[in-house]
Amino acid sequence: MAEDLRHEESVVVEADPDRVYALVTDIGRTGEWSPICTHCEWEEGDGPAVGARFVGHNTDETRSWETRSTVVAAEPGRKFAWEVGAGFVRWGYRLAPVAGGTELTESWEFLPAGLAMFREKYGDEAPARIRLRADQARAGIPETLAALKRLAESDA
C-alpha cells in the first residue's frame, strides 16, 4: 500500500517559472484549479513563506470540511509545499525551467502521522477512507495541472 500513498505528475507550462510560482502560491485562487479545494486564505496574511499557515475549504460528493496547513517549502521559481494538519499529508509543486517554459510537477504524499490519525479516527473504516483520499489525489492532480497550465498560459 505504501506506493499508493504518494503520487506525482508533471506538465510543461508555456510561462516562466516565476510566473508559474506566483500563480501556485496565490492560494486565494486555489478554487480555480482544484477539484476538491474551493478556496483558501492565509490565517495571518503571511503569504507564501515557510511557517505561514492557511485554511483550505474543501468539498467532495459527500461532504465539506476545512483544513489548516503550514508552508514547509517556499523557494520562488523553484518549489512550494505545505503539510496539512499536524503533518498528515504533504502537497507540493516543483518548478524547473525547460525549453518553452516551465516543467510543473505536483506531488502528494500521505504521511505516517496522517495514517495514524485516520486509524484512530475511523478504526476499521480507515483503510477505505485512506484509499478514497489517495484515489482523489491521483484523479485530482492531472485535473489540477491542466487547469494551472491553462491559467498560467492565459495570464502570461
C-alpha positions in Angstrom: 0.0 0.0 0.0 3.0 2.4 0.5 3.2 3.0 -3.2 -0.4 4.1 -3.2 0.3 6.7 -0.6 2.3 9.1 -2.8 1.8 10.3 -6.3 3.2 13.0 -8.6 2.7 14.1 -12.2 4.2 16.9 -14.4 3.2 19.2 -17.2 5.1 21.7 -19.3 3.6 25.2 -19.0 4.4 27.9 -21.5 5.3 30.5 -18.9 8.5 31.3 -17.0 9.0 29.7 -13.5 8.5 33.0 -11.7 5.0 33.5 -13.3 4.0 29.9 -12.5 5.3 30.2 -8.9 3.3 33.4 -8.5 0.2 31.5 -9.6 0.6 28.4 -7.4 1.3 30.5 -4.4 -1.7 32.7 -4.9 -3.8 30.4 -2.6 -6.8 32.7 -2.8 -7.2 31.4 -6.4 -7.0 27.7 -5.5 -10.6 27.1 -6.3 -9.8 27.9 -9.9 -7.7 24.8 -10.3 -8.5 22.3 -7.6 -11.3 19.8 -8.0 -11.7 19.5 -4.1 -10.4 22.7 -2.5 -12.9 25.5 -3.3 -10.8 28.3 -1.7 -8.0 29.1 0.8 -6.9 32.1 2.8 -3.8 32.9 4.8 -4.5 32.8 8.5 -2.5 35.9 9.3 -1.8 37.4 5.8 1.7 36.0 5.8 1.8 34.9 2.2 3.9 32.1 0.8 6.7 31.8 3.3 7.9 28.8 5.3 5.9 28.6 8.5 2.9 30.6 7.1 -0.4 29.0 7.8 -3.6 28.9 5.7 -7.1 27.5 5.8 -8.4 25.4 3.0 -12.2 24.9 2.3 -12.9 21.6 0.7 -15.9 19.8 -0.8 -16.4 16.5 -2.4 -19.5 14.4 -3.4 -20.4 13.6 0.2 -19.2 16.4 2.5 -17.5 19.7 3.1 -14.6 20.3 5.5 -11.8 22.7 6.4 -8.1 22.0 6.7 -5.3 24.0 8.3 -1.9 23.8 6.5 1.6 25.0 7.1 4.0 26.0 4.4 7.1 23.8 4.5 8.9 25.0 1.4 8.8 28.3 -0.4 11.5 28.9 -2.9 10.4 31.4 -5.6 10.5 29.9 -9.1 11.5 26.5 -7.7 9.2 25.0 -5.2 6.2 25.5 -2.9 4.9 22.8 -0.5 2.7 22.6 2.6 1.6 20.0 5.2 -2.0 19.6 6.1 -2.8 19.4 9.8 -0.1 18.1 12.1 1.9 16.6 9.3 -0.9 14.4 7.9 -0.4 15.0 4.2 2.2 16.8 2.2 1.3 18.6 -1.1 3.7 20.5 -3.2 4.8 21.9 -6.5 8.3 21.8 -8.1 9.2 24.0 -11.0 12.0 23.7 -13.4 12.9 25.8 -16.4 12.7 23.9 -19.7 12.7 24.9 -23.4 9.5 26.8 -23.9 8.6 27.4 -20.3 8.4 25.5 -17.0 8.0 21.9 -16.1 5.5 22.0 -13.2 5.3 18.9 -11.0 2.6 18.4 -8.4 3.1 15.9 -5.6 1.1 14.4 -2.9 2.0 12.1 0.0 0.1 10.6 2.9 2.5 10.9 5.9 2.8 8.5 8.9 1.0 10.9 11.2 -1.9 11.1 8.8 -2.2 7.3 8.6 -2.2 7.1 12.4 -4.8 9.9 12.7 -7.1 8.1 10.2 -6.7 4.8 12.1 -7.6 6.5 15.3 -10.5 8.5 13.9 -12.0 5.8 11.6 -11.0 2.5 13.1 -11.9 -0.4 10.8 -13.0 2.1 8.2 -9.6 3.7 8.0 -8.2 1.6 5.0 -11.2 2.5 2.9 -11.0 6.2 3.9 -7.3 6.3 3.2 -7.8 4.6 -0.2 -10.6 7.2 -1.1 -8.3 10.1 -0.3 -5.5 8.5 -2.3 -7.8 7.9 -5.2 -9.0 11.6 -5.0 -5.4 12.8 -5.1 -4.4 10.6 -8.1 -7.5 11.7 -10.0 -7.2 15.4 -9.0 -3.5 16.0 -9.8 -3.9 15.8 -13.6 -7.0 17.9 -13.5 -5.2 20.5 -11.3 -2.2 20.6 -13.6 -4.3 21.1 -16.7 -6.1 24.0 -15.1 -2.9 25.6 -13.8 -1.4 25.3 -17.3 -4.4 26.9 -18.9 -4.4 29.7 -16.3 -0.7 30.4 -16.4 -0.6 30.5 -20.2 -3.7 32.7 -20.4 -2.2 35.1 -17.8 1.2 35.2 -19.5 
